[in-house]
Amino acid sequence: PVIGHNQGGLSGPAIKPIALLKVHQVFQVCRAHNIPIIGQGGISTAEDAVEFLLAGASAVGVGTALFYEPLACQTINAGIIAYLARHGHRQVSEIVGALELNPG
């Protein structure tokens, strides 16, 4: 099949591992300058959103998931609130960039 300009894209769950890595890499550079990052790519659950926040995103965007679940954002927001409560946090900002990688 022919696509617009002969190029296709990757979205939804397939892009998530790459997007998470890139958010974390950009966060490593941007945190010293307090530049906010919006993480997007494969977010369809609260767990996905929390992973992006821990990787360094200050906010997350939901795209493809809205095609099959129009109320996904409400469910994701409720899940983030529950995660924060379970872990003793009051604000999303408390977990932004909290990911610690163990090299090796």
C-alpha positions, -999 to 999 in steps of 0.1 A, spaced: 0 0 0 10 35 -7 12 59 23 11 97 18 48 105 11 60 69 9 68 69 47 51 51 75 53 56 112 53 36 144 29 44 172 11 28 201 26 1 223 53 -7 196 70 26 202 70 26 240 104 11 247 121 35 224 101 65 237 109 56 273 146 54 266 146 88 247 126 105 275 152 93 300 181 104 278 166 138 273 159 141 310 195 135 318 204 167 298 173 188 306 170 184 344 199 208 351 180 235 332 145 227 346 131 220 311 99 200 312 94 170 290 62 156 277 65 118 274 44 102 247 44 69 228 25 38 238 8 51 269 -25 33 274 -25 25 312 -15 42 344 15 19 347 27 32 313 22 68 324 41 62 357 70 46 338 73 78 317 71 100 348 98 80 365 119 82 334 118 120 335 86 132 319 68 161 337 36 152 318 24 125 295 4 125 263 -20 98 253 -27 92 216 -34 59 200 -51 45 232 -79 71 227 -89 54 194 -100 23 212 -107 37 247 -121 73 246 -120 75 285 -84 63 288 -72 96 303 -97 94 332 -86 58 340 -49 68 336 -53 98 359 -70 77 386 -43 51 384 -16 77 388 -33 91 419 -36 56 433 1 50 426 11 82 443 -10 73 474 4 38 476 40 51 475 34 80 499 37 108 474 14 138 472 24 153 438 35 139 404 65 161 406 79 140 434 84 110 411 95 128 380 130 114 371 131 91 401 142 62 379 175 47 389 193 25 365 215 -3 377 243 -7 352 257 -41 347 
